[in-house]
Amino acid sequence: MSARIKICGLRDAETIREMDGLPIDEIGFIFAKSRRQVTPEQAAGLIAEACRLRGSNGLPPRTVGVFVNPELEELQALLGTAPLDVLQLHGGESAADCRAIREATGKMVWKVFSIRGDERVTAADRVAPYAGAVDGIMIDTAGGGTGTAFDWSVIGDYKEAAEAIGVPLYVAGGLHADNVAGLAQRYAPDGVDVSSGVETDGVKDITKIRTFVERVRAR
């Protein structure tokens, strides 16, 4: 079974429209400080475009908002404008934080763990506390959005840890069309997440998006 595909950091309606018919499962909008950051009002228009897409199985992709240590009140206000499906949390959010956000908003919550390469805590120890508090786990290069890959040898441990709490594992960080097939074949993550790897000069490139999707689906 092919990995799910998430294209992150979308900022313009035209690129989203050009993605129609591609088997994409999620598209992401960044609300944390970033050169790809969007406002709730901008995201509302982009979400409306995304809802018209035919993605995987002919269904619109889920919309994902990327946040770092958000306040619950901030999220609730934002969701009133931009009706996201998933909240992706990149900060120091505890399991209790994730559970509270999930219960208060009624949205799916994904927790992101940064991979630095010098961790002294095992994948199982990092992930296990989030059982029942999240709907997905993602691992990404520390700093996020750097276009740099981490040491993929840890993926197996994180996949096992995610399976132990009954949620999918997504892999992000430095992915692009030339390496994603190798990652998918060797490590079989449940999903892959790409942003800078499908850009040209900092702008989303529909040709690169199509090629990335083809390489994942060819597995």
N, C-alpha and C positions, 0 to 999 in steps of 0.2 A: 504494500500500500504506500502511495506517495505521501511525502510530508505535506502538511498544510502550508500554505504560503501567505505571509503577511508582508505587504508593501507599506513602509512607514515613512512619515515625514511629508505627506502630500500637502500641497499648498495652493494648487490651482485647479479650477473646474475642468479645463480643457484636457489635462492629463487624465483625470478621472474618467471623463467621457471616452477617451481613447482606450481605456482599459476594458470597455464593455466586451463581453464574450470571453475574456481570459479567465481560466479557472483559478481565480484568486479567492482566498478564504477570508482574509481580513485586510483592512486598510487602516493605517494609523495616522493620527493627528497629534502633534506635539504641543502641549500647553506649558511645559516647563521651559525655562529660559534656554533658547537655542536659536540659531539662525533659521531654523525651520518652524519656529513657533507661530501658532495661529491664535487668534482671539476666539472667544466663544461664538461671536457673530459670524466670523469667517467660517468657522467649523460648521455652523448650522447650514450654510449654503452648500458646503462641500458634502456634508452628510446627505442632504437632499439629492445631490447628484449621485452619490454612492448607492442610494436606495433604488435607483433606476437601472443599476448594472445587472448583467447576467454573469455571475461569477461561477464558483464551483457548483455543479449540479443545477446550473441555471438560476441559482438563487443569488440575491445581493450579498456581497461580502459583509461580515460583521464590522462595525466601526469601533475603533479602539482609541482611547485617549491616553496619552503618555503624561505622567505626573511625577513630581519629586516631592515627597513629604507634604501632600496637600492637606489643608484643613477641611474637615467634613462639611462645614458650612459653605466653603468655597466650591466644593464638588456639587453640593445640592443646588446651589445657585446656577452653576455652569450647566448642569444637566437640564435645567429648566429652559435653557436656550439651545443647547447642543445635545440632542438625545442619543448619546453614545450607548453601545452595547456592552463594552468592556472597559474597565479602568485598569491601566497598566502602571504599576507603582515601582519607581526606580530608586527610591530613597532608602531611608533607614526604618521603614514602616515595620512595626512588630506584627506578630500574628494577631495580637489583640486589636491593633489598628486596622488590619485588613478585615478582620471579622466585623468590626464595628462599621466600617465603610460598606461592606457587602450587605449587611443587614439593613442599614439606614437607607441605602440607595436602591437596593433591589437589583443591582448590576453585577455582572461577573467581574471578578477581581483576579488579576495576574500579578504575581510578585516576581520581581527581577532580582537576581543575585549577580553581583559583579565578580568577575574572575580576575584576580590579580597575579596569580601564580605563586604566591607565598602564603596561601591560607594554612592556618594551623588547625582549622575546624573542618571536619569531614563534610562531604555533601549531605550525608544522612543527618548529621547533627544540625546543619543549617536549615534543611528543608522540613524535617519531621515536625517541628513546632507549628507549622502552618497547616497541618492536617485539619480539614473541616473549615478552614478560614479563607482558602483561595480556590480558584477554579483552574489555575494554570501556573506553571513555573517557567521562567525564562532565564537563561544565562547569557551574559553579555560581557564584552571587554570592559574593564573598569574605566569609568568616564563616559561610556556610551557615545555613540555617534562619531567615533574616531576613525572608522573605516579600517581598524586594525583587528586582526583575529587574535584570540587567546589560544592557549595550549589545549587543543581539542582532546587530549588524552583524558580530560576530566569528564567528558560528556557521558561516558558510560555510567559513572558513579551518580551523576545527577539524574540521568534517566531512570536508574534503579530507584533513587530516592523519590522521584516524582511518582513513579508507579506505585511505590509503597503507600503513598497518601492518596492514590487514585486520581491523579491529574496528569495532563499532557505536559511534555517538556518541549519548549521552543528554544532554538539556538539563534543568537544574533551575534554581530560583531565581525566586521571585515568580510562578509559574504559578498560574492559577485558571481557572474555567470561561469567564470573559469574555475571556481573551486566548490560551488555548491553541490554539484553532482557527486564529487568525491566524498564530501561530508555526508550526504544522504546515504550513499552506498555503504560507507564504512560504519557509520554510527547510528543511522536510522532514527533520527529525532522525530518527534511527532509533528513538529513544525519548524519552519525557518523564517527569519525576519530580516529584511534587507531595507536599507535606506540609501546611504552614500554609494553603495555598489551598483545602483541603477541610476546614477546621476552623471551628467556631463557638465563640467564647470559649475557644480553646485545646483543644477536644475534637473528635475526628474526627466529621464530620457525614455520615451515609450518604446524605442527599439531595444534598449537594454532591459527594460521591464519584460518585454515579450521573450527575449532570449533567456533571461533568468527563469521565467516560468517554464519554458520549454525544457530547460536542463533539469529542473526538478521533476517535472512530469514524465520525463523520459526514463526515469529510474524504474 
